[in-house]
Amino acid sequence: MRNSFSILAAVTLVSLMAAGCAGPEKKLGRGMSNTLEIVRLGEMNRSAEQAALFRSPARTHTTGFVRGLDRTLARTGLGLYEIVTFPIPPYQPIWTSYLSPYPGYPDAYKPGVPESPAIATDSNLGFSGGEILPWVPGSRFRVFDNQ
């Protein structure tokens, strides 16, 4: 029994290594991103925004909330499913008729990289993003700021 278990473990390890890891890696990352939707609440905000824009502002807190809650729970469940089944094919996104493969953002929000010395590549040369003269009141000129 012990010998057959070690042979089975070796065969499983070799088959996982021979299959490549790009597909499972993407599926696990997508699953983790979708699972954290319940904390991020992007679908909730997007559904409320879309209800206010395309239906009426009065439906934002009713229809938008219910649809956002439904989509948030669906995305979280899909993420849990993808985390549990990440080593098993298929590796392409599933259930794309109802949800996009990756979490969405409200149309009024554009995510970007925050400005910090850890991310700025040329901070020692003085070319990183940020204000030129931050100590001068009214200095709003920013270098390399695309938003």
C-alpha positions, 0 to 999 in steps of 0.5 A: 500500500505504501509503495503504491501511494508513492508511485501514484504521487510520483505519477501525479507530480510528473503529469502535472509538470508535463501538462504545463502550468500556464492554464492552471495559473491563470485559472487560479488567479482568475478564481482568487480575483473573483472570490475577492469580489465580495470584499471589493463590491465592484459589481454592486457599485456597477449595478447601482450606477447602471440602474441609476443611468439606464432605468431611473435614479429611484431604482438605484437603491432597490433594483441596483442593489438586488442585481448587484448582490446577485452578481457579487454572490455569483462572481464569488461562487464562480471564484470559489469553483475556479480555485477548487478546480484550478488543476482540472481542465478546462482552463478557459473562463466559464459562464461568460454569458452572465459574467465577464471573465474578470471583475468589472469596475463602475464606468465612473472609476478607472483603476490605475497604479498608485504613485509611490516610491516603490513603483516609480522607476525613476524616483532617484532621477526626479522623473517619477509621477507626482507634484513638481513643487509639493510645498508650494500652494496651488502647485497642481502640475503633475509629471507623467499623470495620464488620468 
